[in-house]
């Protein structure tokens, strides 16, 4: 079972780590998009989200306070869905569909991350992690 959890952590983390890399290598383009969505300080927002995605993804991947890492992902994904993918404001059907897909993806990943918070906080034998959970009283 430990190997399955490790494989799941690896597969889960790939999206966040590659997204974090994009936040750092394509900052200007992403900041332009964030600005078009009305975010104040878009460059800082993009870099801050990149840091949270990287920390959360690495934490889950390596099993270093993975419950905290999963919580960082929730804290990043929910505002990202609500602020960046406001499909209800789109008038073009194709743009609306694209934003709805991104919104639902972020919500689903936030839900999965929230389940991981509980999983890591309550499972006694995590196996193949560097540390145990940070939160044990959730």
N, C-alpha and C positions, 0 to 999 in steps of 0.2 A: 504494500500500500504506500510506503514511503516514496518509492520510485514514481508511482502515479501522481502523487502530490507534487513531487519535484518537476515532473514533465509538465503538469498543469501550470505550475508557477512560471516555468520557462516560457511556455506558449502564451500565457497571460501577459507576461512582462514585455514581450517583444514589441507589442503595439505602443506601449508607453515609452519605452526607451527609444524607439525609432521616431516617435513623435517629439520627444524631448530633443533629439538630435536635430530635427527639422526646425524646432523653435530657436536653436542656437545658430544653425547654418543659413536659415532663411528668415532671419529676424525682420528685416526691412519689409519683405513681402507680406509676412504675417501681420506686422504692425500696421501696414496699409489696410489690410482687411479688417483688423480690429478697429482702426480709426473709422472705417466706413460703417461699422456697426455702432459707432458712438461711444466707444470706450475712451475714457480719459487716460492719458499717459499710455498709449497703446504699446510703445516699445517696452516700457517697464512691465506692462501686463503680460506681454509675450514672453519676455525673459523670466518673469516670476513663475508663469505657468510651466515653462520649460524646466526650471529648477524643481518644482513640485512633482512634475511627471518623472523626472530623472530620479529624484530621491525615492519616490513611491515605487517606481518600477524596480530600482536596484534593491530596495528593502525587501520587496516580495520575492524577487528573483533569488537573492542570496539567503533569505531567511534571517535577516537581521531586523529584529523587531518588526516582523512582517505585518503585524496587526496595525502598527503605526503607519507603515508604508501604505497599506490598503486604505487607511483613513485619509491620508494625504491625497490619494487618488480620488476619493469621494469629494473631498473639499475642493479639488480642482475641477472635476467633471460636472458637478451640478451647476456652478456658476457658468461654466463654459457652455453648457446646453442652453441655459436661460438667456445668456447675454449674446452669444455668438451665433446661435442657430434659431432665431425667432421666425420660424416658418409661417406663423400666423400673420406676419407683417408683409409677406411676399405677395405680389400680385401676379407675377409671371408663373404659370403652372409648373414649368420645368425647374425654376429656382425654388419654388415652394416645396416641390418633391425632394430636391436635393437637401434643402435645409431640414426638412422633416426627417429624412434618413439620418442625417448627422445628429439631430436632436435626440432621436430614439436610440441611436448607438450610444451616445453619451449617457443617457438615462439607464440603459441596460448595463453598461460598464460600471456606472456608479452603484447600481443594485448589486452586481456581482462583487464589487469591491467591498460593499457593506457586509455582504455575507462572509467574505474573507476575514473581515475584522472579527466577526463573531467566531468564525471557525478557528482562527489562530488564538483567540483569547480563551477558548473553551476546550480545545482538544489537548489532552494530557501528553500524548506522545506524537509530536509533530514529525520527528525524524528528519534527517538531512537538512537541518537548519543550523545556522551559526549561533543564534541566541533563541531564547524562549520569547514569549509575548511580553510586551510592555504592560498591557492592560490585562488584568486577570479578574477584575471586579465588574466587567460589563454585564 
